[in-house]
């Protein structure tokens, strides 16, 4: 985009990922997050926050909450761009995903708008005229915002403000035991509605935990086949003879919204089940959950 008449340039980014730690945030205005964003222009920042939330409210959306960590992330990028004299999502400090990880901010979704303008109102107007930027401002999958504003060197790059908006939806901090209980609760809810017959079996849970402990972060079908064979041997040794077949389900989750009930349980084929959960790292070095469910199908 090159809007010379308005002296505005803007680019946009969207990253969807997962994480496991919540961030502190403030319910107040822009200044509430300034403990993490020293040097930010308070008046300009308050104006941009107001314009952004008014745009959302006018379309029936909730206003965004100021997040102190996002403020710091946004301000650091604004100052970096001001020093360089141009806007770019991939400067030396990395893209938005890299910077979020480095700041210890774990999230469901992160979006970023960048702009350069002589006044923030022109920057906001320009962003709204771009479908991608407007989509970030009006996104329904984010709840928090950080704003960074830095003034460039007028002698070197002109009299511009470098503006950064970081939008995100922070993630809650869950323990593996909570993930396991969430899956169990969902299965038991269906049981209470007489839609399932599968019962939680603590012997299955013990075997599932042992199987999960021997499963690498990267696994193959052959690995799962070996785990099933080992589980069968353990059940036979424990005297469990009313199970005709075992199934194994493995889920790797960055978001608990994607936690699902194994198909053999959902279809009502299972008599017993047991689950185990382990915290692992995904390919982007972000925390994720590995969920293994052992399912017993009766004779």
C-alpha positions as CSV (number, residue, x, y, z in Angstrom):
1,X,0.0,0.0,0.0
2,X,1.3,3.5,-0.9
3,X,-1.0,6.3,0.0
4,X,1.3,9.3,-0.6
5,X,-1.4,11.9,-0.1
6,X,-2.1,10.7,3.4
7,X,1.5,9.9,4.1
8,X,0.5,6.4,5.3
9,X,2.0,3.0,4.7
10,X,0.7,-0.1,6.3
11,X,1.2,-3.9,6.3
12,X,-0.6,-6.7,8.2
13,X,0.1,-10.1,9.7
14,X,-1.9,-12.9,11.3
15,X,-0.5,-15.9,13.2
16,X,-2.6,-18.6,14.8
17,X,-0.8,-20.7,17.3
18,X,-1.0,-22.2,20.8
19,X,0.6,-21.7,24.2
20,X,0.0,-22.4,27.8
21,X,0.5,-19.3,29.9
22,X,-1.8,-16.4,30.6
23,X,-0.7,-12.7,30.5
24,X,-1.5,-10.0,32.8
25,X,-3.7,-7.3,31.4
26,X,-5.3,-4.0,32.5
27,X,-9.0,-3.1,32.1
28,X,-8.2,0.6,31.8
29,X,-7.1,2.7,28.9
30,X,-3.8,3.0,27.0
31,X,-1.9,4.4,30.0
32,X,-2.8,1.4,32.1
33,X,-0.2,-0.6,30.2
34,X,2.6,1.9,30.2
35,X,4.6,0.1,32.9
36,X,5.7,-2.2,30.0
37,X,5.8,0.5,27.3
38,X,8.1,3.3,28.3
39,X,8.5,6.1,25.8
40,X,5.1,5.5,24.2
41,X,3.1,8.6,23.2
42,X,0.3,8.6,25.7
43,X,-2.0,11.1,24.0
44,X,-1.6,9.5,20.5
45,X,-1.9,6.0,22.0
46,X,-5.2,6.9,23.9
47,X,-6.5,8.3,20.6
48,X,-5.7,5.2,18.6
49,X,-7.1,2.9,21.3
50,X,-10.3,4.9,21.3
51,X,-10.6,4.9,17.5
52,X,-10.0,1.2,17.4
53,X,-12.6,0.3,20.0
54,X,-15.1,2.7,18.6
55,X,-14.8,0.9,15.2
56,X,-15.5,-2.3,17.0
57,X,-18.4,-1.1,19.1
58,X,-20.0,0.5,16.0
59,X,-20.2,-3.0,14.5
60,X,-21.5,-4.6,17.7
61,X,-18.2,-6.1,18.8
62,X,-16.7,-6.0,22.3
63,X,-13.9,-3.4,22.9
64,X,-10.4,-4.7,23.3
65,X,-8.6,-4.7,26.7
66,X,-5.1,-3.2,27.0
67,X,-2.5,-5.9,27.8
68,X,0.8,-4.8,29.3
69,X,2.8,-7.5,27.7
70,X,1.3,-6.7,24.3
71,X,2.1,-3.0,24.9
72,X,5.8,-3.8,25.4
73,X,5.9,-6.1,22.3
74,X,4.2,-3.4,20.2
75,X,6.4,-0.5,21.5
76,X,9.6,-2.4,20.9
77,X,8.6,-3.0,17.3
78,X,7.5,0.7,16.9
79,X,10.9,1.9,18.1
80,X,12.8,-0.6,15.9
81,X,10.9,0.6,12.9
82,X,11.5,4.3,13.8
83,X,15.2,3.6,13.9
84,X,15.2,1.8,10.6
85,X,12.9,4.3,8.9
86,X,10.5,1.8,7.3
87,X,7.8,-0.6,8.3
88,X,8.3,-4.4,8.1
89,X,6.9,-7.4,10.0
90,X,10.3,-9.2,9.7
91,X,12.9,-6.9,11.1
92,X,15.9,-8.1,13.1
93,X,13.8,-8.9,16.2
94,X,11.7,-11.3,14.1
95,X,8.1,-11.6,13.1
96,X,5.1,-11.3,15.5
97,X,5.1,-15.0,16.3
98,X,8.8,-15.0,17.2
99,X,8.5,-11.9,19.4
100,X,5.4,-13.3,21.2
101,X,7.3,-16.4,22.1
102,X,10.4,-14.5,23.2
103,X,8.2,-12.3,25.5
104,X,6.7,-15.4,27.0
105,X,3.2,-14.6,25.7
106,X,1.3,-17.7,24.9
107,X,-1.8,-17.2,22.8
108,X,-4.6,-18.7,20.7
109,X,-4.3,-16.0,17.9
110,X,-2.0,-13.1,17.3
111,X,-2.5,-10.4,14.7
112,X,-0.4,-7.3,13.9
113,X,-1.0,-4.1,12.0
114,X,1.8,-1.7,11.2
115,X,1.5,1.8,9.9
116,X,3.5,5.0,9.3
117,X,1.8,8.3,9.3
118,X,2.1,11.9,10.5
119,X,-1.0,11.5,12.8
120,X,-2.6,8.4,14.2
121,X,-6.0,9.3,13.0
122,X,-4.7,9.0,9.4
123,X,-3.1,5.7,10.2
124,X,-6.3,4.3,11.6
125,X,-8.3,5.6,8.6
126,X,-5.9,4.0,6.2
127,X,-5.9,0.7,8.1
128,X,-9.7,0.5,7.9
129,X,-9.6,1.0,4.1
130,X,-7.5,-2.1,3.8
131,X,-9.5,-5.4,4.0
132,X,-6.7,-7.3,5.7
133,X,-6.0,-4.5,8.3
134,X,-9.7,-3.9,9.0
135,X,-10.1,-7.7,9.5
136,X,-7.5,-7.5,12.3
137,X,-9.1,-4.5,13.9
138,X,-12.6,-6.2,13.8
139,X,-11.5,-9.7,14.5
140,X,-13.7,-11.7,16.8
141,X,-10.9,-14.2,17.8
142,X,-9.0,-11.6,19.8
143,X,-9.7,-9.9,23.1
144,X,-6.6,-7.8,24.0
145,X,-4.5,-5.2,22.4
146,X,-1.1,-3.5,22.7
147,X,-0.2,-0.3,21.0
148,X,3.3,1.0,20.2
149,X,4.0,4.5,18.8
150,X,7.5,5.9,18.1
151,X,8.6,9.0,16.3
152,X,11.2,8.6,13.6
153,X,14.2,10.8,13.0
154,X,12.8,13.6,10.9
155,X,16.2,14.6,9.5
156,X,16.8,11.1,8.2
157,X,13.4,9.7,7.4
158,X,10.8,12.5,7.6
159,X,8.4,13.5,10.3
160,X,6.6,10.2,10.8
161,X,5.0,8.3,13.6
162,X,5.6,4.5,13.4
163,X,2.4,2.8,14.7
164,X,2.1,-0.9,15.8
165,X,-1.1,-2.6,16.9
166,X,-0.8,-6.1,18.3
167,X,-4.1,-8.0,18.8
168,X,-4.2,-11.3,20.7
169,X,-6.2,-13.8,22.6
170,X,-4.2,-15.1,25.5
171,X,-4.3,-18.7,26.6
172,X,-5.0,-20.0,30.1
173,X,-2.5,-22.1,31.9
174,X,-3.5,-25.7,32.0
175,X,-1.9,-28.7,33.6
176,X,-1.9,-32.2,32.0
177,X,-4.2,-33.5,34.8
178,X,-6.8,-30.8,33.9
179,X,-6.7,-31.8,30.3
180,X,-7.3,-35.4,31.2
181,X,-10.2,-34.5,33.5
182,X,-11.7,-32.3,30.8
183,X,-11.8,-35.2,28.4
184,X,-13.2,-37.5,31.1
185,X,-15.9,-34.9,31.9
186,X,-17.0,-34.7,28.3
187,X,-17.2,-38.4,28.0
188,X,-19.1,-38.7,31.3
189,X,-21.5,-36.0,30.2
190,X,-22.5,-38.1,27.2
191,X,-22.8,-41.1,29.5
192,X,-25.2,-39.2,31.8
193,X,-27.4,-38.6,28.7
194,X,-27.5,-42.4,28.1
195,X,-25.6,-41.9,24.8
196,X,-22.5,-43.9,25.8
197,X,-21.8,-47.1,27.7
198,X,-18.0,-46.7,28.1
199,X,-16.8,-46.5,31.7
200,X,-13.7,-45.0,33.0
201,X,-11.3,-47.8,34.0
202,X,-8.3,-46.9,36.2
203,X,-6.4,-50.0,35.1
204,X,-6.7,-48.7,31.5
205,X,-5.5,-45.3,32.8
206,X,-2.4,-46.9,34.3
207,X,-1.6,-48.7,31.1
208,X,-2.3,-45.6,29.0
209,X,0.1,-43.6,31.2
210,X,2.8,-46.2,30.7
211,X,2.2,-46.2,27.0
212,X,2.3,-42.5,26.8
213,X,5.6,-42.4,28.7
214,X,7.1,-44.6,26.0
215,X,5.8,-42.6,23.1
216,X,8.1,-40.1,21.5
217,X,7.0,-36.6,20.5
218,X,7.2,-37.8,16.9
219,X,5.5,-41.2,16.5
220,X,4.5,-43.5,13.7
221,X,1.7,-46.0,13.1
222,X,4.2,-48.8,13.9
223,X,4.9,-47.1,17.3
224,X,1.2,-47.2,18.0
225,X,0.9,-50.8,16.9
226,X,3.6,-51.8,19.3
227,X,1.9,-49.9,22.1
228,X,-1.3,-51.7,21.4
229,X,0.4,-55.1,21.5
230,X,2.1,-54.2,24.8
231,X,-1.2,-53.0,26.3
232,X,-2.9,-56.3,25.3
233,X,-0.2,-58.2,27.1
234,X,-0.7,-56.1,30.2
235,X,-4.5,-56.5,30.2
236,X,-4.1,-60.3,29.8
237,X,-1.7,-60.4,32.7
238,X,-4.2,-58.5,34.8
239,X,-6.9,-61.0,34.0
240,X,-9.1,-58.8,31.9
241,X,-10.7,-61.3,29.5
242,X,-14.0,-59.6,28.5
243,X,-12.3,-57.2,26.0
244,X,-12.3,-58.4,22.3
245,X,-10.3,-55.5,20.9
246,X,-8.2,-52.5,21.9
247,X,-8.1,-49.2,20.1
248,X,-5.7,-46.4,20.8
249,X,-6.3,-42.7,20.1
250,X,-3.5,-40.0,20.2
251,X,-4.2,-36.3,19.9
252,X,-1.6,-33.5,19.8
253,X,-3.2,-30.3,20.9
254,X,-2.2,-26.6,20.9
255,X,-5.8,-25.6,21.7
256,X,-8.2,-27.4,24.1
257,X,-11.0,-26.4,21.8
258,X,-9.8,-29.2,19.6
259,X,-9.9,-31.8,22.3
260,X,-12.2,-34.6,21.0
261,X,-13.8,-37.8,22.2
262,X,-12.2,-40.8,20.4
263,X,-14.4,-42.0,17.7
264,X,-14.9,-45.6,19.1
265,X,-16.2,-44.1,22.3
266,X,-18.4,-41.5,20.6
267,X,-20.0,-44.2,18.4
268,X,-20.9,-46.3,21.5
269,X,-18.6,-49.2,20.7
270,X,-16.4,-49.0,23.8
271,X,-17.0,-50.7,27.1
272,X,-14.0,-49.1,29.0
273,X,-11.4,-46.4,28.5
274,X,-8.5,-44.7,30.2
275,X,-6.5,-41.6,29.2
276,X,-3.2,-40.1,30.0
277,X,-1.8,-36.6,29.0
278,X,1.7,-35.3,28.7
279,X,3.1,-31.9,28.0
280,X,5.3,-31.7,24.9
281,X,6.7,-29.1,22.5
282,X,5.4,-28.7,19.0
283,X,7.4,-28.1,15.8
284,X,7.6,-24.4,16.6
285,X,8.9,-25.0,20.1
286,X,5.6,-24.1,21.7
287,X,4.0,-26.1,24.5
288,X,1.3,-28.6,23.4
289,X,-0.5,-31.6,24.9
290,X,-0.2,-35.2,23.8
291,X,-3.4,-37.0,24.8
292,X,-3.4,-40.8,24.6
293,X,-6.7,-42.7,25.2
294,X,-6.8,-46.5,25.4
295,X,-10.2,-47.9,24.5
296,X,-11.6,-51.4,25.2
297,X,-14.2,-52.9,22.9
298,X,-16.2,-55.8,24.4
299,X,-16.8,-59.2,23.0
